[in-house]
Amino acid sequence: MAGQGFDVVIAGTLAEAFPLLFTSPTHALVDLMLPDGDGASILKTIREKNLPIWVGVITGVSDPARLGLLNALQPKLLLHKPIDLTALFRALK
């Protein structure tokens, strides 16, 4: 994504991601299944703290109940794996 004009910072866990929320990112792509917990908690924190971050969710989850809870957090984009990179870049621009 850096080649697409984005400065990218990667966090592989919730523990790595939460501090990054307070470094003024404009966008966040969140996977729901992280090694140390549910990625939806990142989106929930962004909403609770009213942080001005555009959030997209990437997931392999297909459970309708879980996706319903996620939709209540209003991500700007929901992409199912495997990811359509064209759709992702279109949504980010």
Secondary structure by P-SEA (a helix, b strand, c coil): ccccccbbbbbcccccccccccccccbbbbbcccccccaaaaaaaaaaaccccbbbbbcccccaaaaaaaaaaccccccccccaaaaaaaaac
